[in-house]
Amino acid sequence: MSAVMNSPSPGAVAHVPRSEGVWVAAAKRFRSDHVGMGSLVVVVLFLLLVLAASVGLVAKDWQAEHGVPDAPPTFVGPAPPGESIAAAGPSGPNVDISAVDPLAPRYKEWAEAAKKYETKDAIKATTLPFGADRLGRDVLAKAIKGAQVSVLVGVSAAVLATLIGTLLGAAAGFFGGKVGDLLEWVYNVFTAIPGILLIFAFAAVFPRGVGSVVLILGLAGWTGIYRLVRAEFMKHAVRDYVRSAEAIGASTGSRMFRHILPNVSHVVLVQLSIHVVGFIKSEVILSYLGLGVGVDQVSWGTMLSEAQSELILGHWWQLAAATIFMAVFVTAFSLMTDALRDALDPKLRGLE
C-alpha cells in the first residue's frame, strides 16, 4: 500500500540532477584557493592602477620636477648639501661617472643656470616618498606610470602570443595532414632563428612605440605555446569523449573549443603566466637598448636603465622602486595563474 502511495503520478516528470559545467566547477575550486584569490586581488589592483594612470587620475605629472635632483626617500631623510649629482664636481663625491653618463659633467652647470629662473612658487622638496631621480622627478609617480606601459606590454603581448599559439596549435593537432604539415613548416621557420635575433629583426621593421613592442613580442613568442597545445590536441582528439561528441553530431568547432580546450586550458594558462613574466623582461631589454618605448614615455625598463648611473653614486631608490613594483606584480600574476591551472587541471578534479 505504501509503495503505491509513494509512487509518482503518471503525469509527473522525474527530476534528474544535472552535473556542473567545467567552468562553474573550476570557478568554485578557484574561490576556495585563498592564495589564488589574494593574488587575483593584487592583479586587479594593478590593473585598476594602470587604468587610472591611463586616464590621468594618477601620475599624470610624472615628468614634473617636484624635488631637488636625487632627493632621497622620506624615510631616509634629506641628503646633506652637495651630495646630489647636480652638485657633483670638484667638491662632490670622488666618483667619475662620466664613463657611465657622458652628460654628468654638465649637470652642475645646468643646475646653477636653473637657479636664476627659480621663484618662490618653484621651491622643490628635499625628500619625496620614494625619492627623486637625477632630474628631480618623483620616482613613485614614474613607477606608477611605468606600470601602465610594462603591464600593458607584458599582458597584451602574452595574450597575443597565447592566442596565436593556441589557435595554430589546436588546428595542427586536431586536423593533422596537410594543415599540420603547413603549420609545422611555419613553426620550424620561426624556431630556426634565435629568439633575441627574431625580436631585433621585428624591432628594426616596426616603428618605436608601445603597440609595436606588443606586436614584436607577440609575433616572436607564440612558438612554445604552439608546440604544447598541438601535442595536447593530438592526444585528446582521439579520446572517447571527443569521439562520443562527434557521434552525437557536435561540430568541429564545438569539439575543439568546447570539449578539448577546457581540458588543456591549464597548459595554456601556465604558458600565459610564463610569457607575461618573460615579456616584461624583454620590454626591459628593448627599452634599455633603445628599441622599446619612445623617449617621451617611461616604463620599468627605462627606469632600470636610468638607475645604472645613479647606483654608482649610491642612489638606489629608483632601482628599488621599479624592482619592487615589478616583483609584486609578477609574483601575484604567477600565483594567480597557478591557482587557475590547478582549478582547471582534469587530473586534479578526481582528487576532491
Secondary structure, DSSP 8 states (H G I E B T S, - for coil): -HHHHHS--TT----------HHHHHHHHHHT-HHHHHHHHHHHHHHHHHHHHHTTSSSTTTTSB-BSTT--BTTT----TT-SGGG-STTS-S--GGGT-TTHHHHHHHHHHHHTT--GGG--BS-BTT-B-TT-BBHHHHHHHHHHHHHHHHHHHHHHHHHHHHHHHHHHHHH-HHHHHHHHHHHHHHHTS-HHHHHHHHHHHS-SSHHHHHHHHHHHS-HHHHHHHHHHHHHHTTSHHHHHHHHTT--HHHIIIIIIHHHHHHHHHHHHHHHHHHHHHHHHHHHHTT-SS-TT---HHHHHHHHHHHHTTT--HHHHHHHHHHHHHHHHHHHHHHHHHHHH-HHHHTT-
